[in-house]
Amino acid sequence: QVQLVESGGGLVQPGGSLTLSCAVSGITLNAVAWFRQAPGKEREEVSCIIDNAHTAYIDSVKGRFSASRDNAKNTVFLQMTSLKPEDTAVYYCASDCLPERPRWWGQGAQVTVSS
């Protein structure tokens, strides 16, 4: 059974940092994507990681977010710094990066950036 389990969301002040974790079990994934969905907005892919030397980000988070993976623990991380209120969303890890349609999703982690 394939599972992606996220942890690490929470409430943070603007300018603060959070790190999300996505523990993968039942499969070894070649690529892992991070998506987010803000209230009233469509889900968007924030980051894609193949390995620690091959990552991609949307423009709005470049220089602030960093994805990494620990293959020994089959876990993927999204380190988020200099957080802004517009980063508030539910963040999901997923088994595939666009344009592939993800086969499995994490349960989602709420990230709220507010003073």
C-alpha positions as CSV (number, residue, x, y, z in Angstrom):
1,Q,0.0,0.0,0.0
2,V,1.4,3.3,-1.1
3,Q,1.2,6.1,1.4
4,L,2.4,9.7,1.5
5,V,2.1,11.2,5.0
6,E,2.8,14.9,5.6
7,S,3.8,16.7,8.7
8,G,5.1,20.0,9.8
9,G,2.4,22.5,8.9
10,G,1.3,25.2,11.3
11,L,0.9,28.9,12.0
12,V,3.9,31.2,11.4
13,Q,4.4,35.0,11.3
14,P,5.4,36.7,8.1
15,G,9.1,36.3,7.5
16,G,9.1,33.1,9.5
17,S,10.1,29.6,8.4
18,L,8.5,26.1,8.3
19,T,9.7,22.8,7.0
20,L,7.2,20.2,5.7
21,S,8.0,16.5,5.6
22,C,6.5,13.9,3.3
23,A,7.2,10.3,4.4
24,V,6.7,7.9,1.6
25,S,6.0,4.2,2.1
26,G,5.2,1.3,-0.2
27,I,7.1,2.7,-3.2
28,T,10.3,4.5,-4.2
29,L,9.4,7.6,-6.2
30,N,11.5,9.0,-9.0
31,A,10.1,12.4,-8.6
32,V,8.0,14.1,-5.9
33,A,6.0,17.2,-6.3
34,W,4.7,19.7,-3.7
35,F,1.4,21.4,-4.5
36,R,-0.6,24.0,-2.6
37,Q,-4.2,25.2,-2.7
38,A,-5.2,28.5,-1.2
39,P,-8.8,29.3,-0.4
40,G,-10.8,30.1,-3.5
41,K,-7.8,29.3,-5.8
42,E,-6.8,26.4,-7.9
43,R,-4.2,23.9,-6.8
44,E,-0.8,24.8,-8.1
45,E,2.5,22.9,-8.2
46,V,5.1,24.7,-6.1
47,S,8.1,22.4,-6.5
48,C,9.3,19.3,-8.1
49,I,12.3,17.3,-6.9
50,I,14.0,14.4,-8.7
51,D,17.1,14.4,-6.5
52,N,18.8,17.0,-4.4
53,A,20.6,18.3,-7.5
54,H,17.5,18.5,-9.7
55,T,14.7,20.7,-8.3
56,A,12.3,23.2,-9.8
57,Y,10.1,25.9,-8.3
58,I,7.5,28.3,-9.4
59,D,8.7,31.9,-9.6
60,S,6.8,33.1,-6.6
61,V,8.8,30.8,-4.2
62,K,12.2,30.8,-5.9
63,G,14.9,31.7,-3.4
64,R,12.6,31.1,-0.5
65,F,11.6,27.5,-0.7
66,S,13.9,24.5,-1.0
67,A,13.0,20.9,-1.6
68,S,15.2,18.0,-0.6
69,R,15.0,14.3,-0.1
70,D,16.5,11.7,2.2
71,N,16.4,8.5,0.2
72,A,17.5,6.4,3.2
73,K,14.4,7.5,5.0
74,N,12.2,7.7,1.9
75,T,11.2,11.2,3.0
76,V,11.0,14.5,1.1
77,F,11.2,17.9,2.6
78,L,10.0,21.4,1.7
79,Q,11.9,24.0,3.6
80,M,10.0,27.3,3.4
81,T,11.6,30.6,4.5
82,S,10.7,34.3,4.3
83,L,7.1,33.2,4.4
84,K,4.4,35.6,3.2
85,P,0.7,35.8,3.9
86,E,0.1,34.8,0.3
87,D,1.9,31.5,1.0
88,T,-1.1,30.5,3.2
89,A,-2.5,27.3,1.7
90,V,-2.9,23.6,2.2
91,Y,0.3,22.0,1.0
92,Y,0.3,18.5,-0.5
93,C,3.1,16.2,-1.6
94,A,2.3,14.0,-4.6
95,S,3.9,11.1,-6.3
96,D,4.5,12.7,-9.7
97,C,5.4,16.1,-11.1
98,L,3.5,17.9,-13.8
99,P,2.8,17.3,-16.6
100,E,2.3,13.7,-15.2
101,R,-0.9,13.3,-13.3
102,P,0.0,12.4,-9.7
103,R,-1.1,8.8,-8.8
104,W,-0.9,9.3,-5.0
105,W,-1.3,12.3,-2.7
106,G,-0.5,13.2,0.8
107,Q,-3.3,14.2,3.1
108,G,-2.4,17.8,3.1
109,A,-0.8,20.1,5.7
110,Q,-2.2,23.6,6.5
111,V,0.3,26.4,6.4
112,T,-1.0,29.7,7.7
113,V,1.2,32.8,7.5
114,S,-0.3,35.6,9.7
115,S,0.6,38.1,12.3
